[in-house]
Amino acid sequence: MASLLTSPFSYVVVVVVIFKLIWIKDVCYITAVLCPEAPNIPNANLISSSRNVGAIAEYDCDLGFSVTGESLTTTKFRITCLLKADQISANWTVAPTCECNINDCVVVRHDQEITVLIF
């Protein structure tokens, strides 16, 4: 029987929109609960993202970099927009970092500027 998932990053997207009610001077406003913009991750590119609760932001580490803490060398990772305990706001899960592969690049620091040499 063939598997529906062909890679570790294949998934079915289910969008859930959660609304909150805000009362201002006897007027009720309905707004969607959204995450802030997906964060910029150093040495990674944002591939896809939505701000809805349950959405996934997918990243790919730059050339010569891989995800920290992974036992297998991988360059892709995801974070998820989750509803906070207060039920009226949302935020992204903690993202890993992309670090220079020791065998693939050398990071040279010049004060505030960082140069990555890829071999």
N, C-alpha and C positions, 0 to 999 in steps of 0.2 A: 504494500500500500504506500503510495507516494505521500510525502510529507507536504503540508501546506506551507510551511516556513522553509524558505530556501537559503536563508542566511540568518545570522544572529540579529540582524537589523531589519528583518521583515516583520511587519506587524499590521494589525487591523486598527484603523483609526476610528475611535469612538469619541465624538465631541459632546461634551456635557456643558451646557451653559447654566450657571447658577446665578440667580438674580438676588439683589438685596433691595430692600425698600428704605428710602430715606425720606423722613418727614421734615419739611422746612415750612414753618408758619402755616400749618394745616393743609399743606399741599404734599402729596405723596409722589416721589420720584422713584422710578424703577431703573436700576442700573445693573449691568452685568458685573459679576465678580471676575476680575482678570488678574493675571500675574503682571508684574512690570515687564518691560522689554527684556528679552533673554539677555543674560549678561555677556559682556565681552570676555573671552577667556584668552589669556596670553598664549601665543603660539598655536592658536586653533582658529578655524573658520566655522561660522555658523552655517549649516547646510539648510535646515528647515526649522520653522518655528511657528507657533500660534500662541496666543496669550490666554486661551480658555483654560479653565480648570480641567485637569486631566491631559492637557496637551503635552507633547514631547518636543523638546528642542534637541536637534541632532547636530553634533559637531564632528569635525575631522581635524586631527592634529596636523600642523605644517610638516612639510618634507623634512626628514631628519629628526622628528620628535615622535614620542609615543606616550600613551596614557600611563600615568604613574600608578603604582600599586597593582598592576595587572600581572598575573603570572605568565600569560602569553603576551607577546608583543602585539599590541593593537593600536590603531590610530583613531578609531571612531568611538564616541561615547554619547550618551543621552542623559538629559536631565528632565524632570517632570514638574509641571505646574500643579501644586497641591493646595487645597483649601486649608487655611490655618484653623487653629482651634477656636478662634473667635467666630468662625462661620461667616464672616463678612469681608474677609480679605484672603489673598492667596500669595504664594511665593514659590520660587524654584527650589528644588532639592539641591543639595550641595554638589558642585561639579568637581570632578577630579582635575588635575593639571596635566599639561603636556610638557614633558621634559626632554631635553636633548639626549639622543641615544649616544652613549659614550663612544661607540664604534663608528658612528655616522657623522658626527659633527663636533665642533669645538666652539664653545661660547667665549668670546673675547669681550671683556667689559672695558669701556672707556668712559669714566665718570658716569653720566646718566645714559649714555648710548650703549646699546648692546649689539654686537655684530655676531652673526652665526655663520660659521664657515662649514659648508657641507662637502664631504668627501665622497 
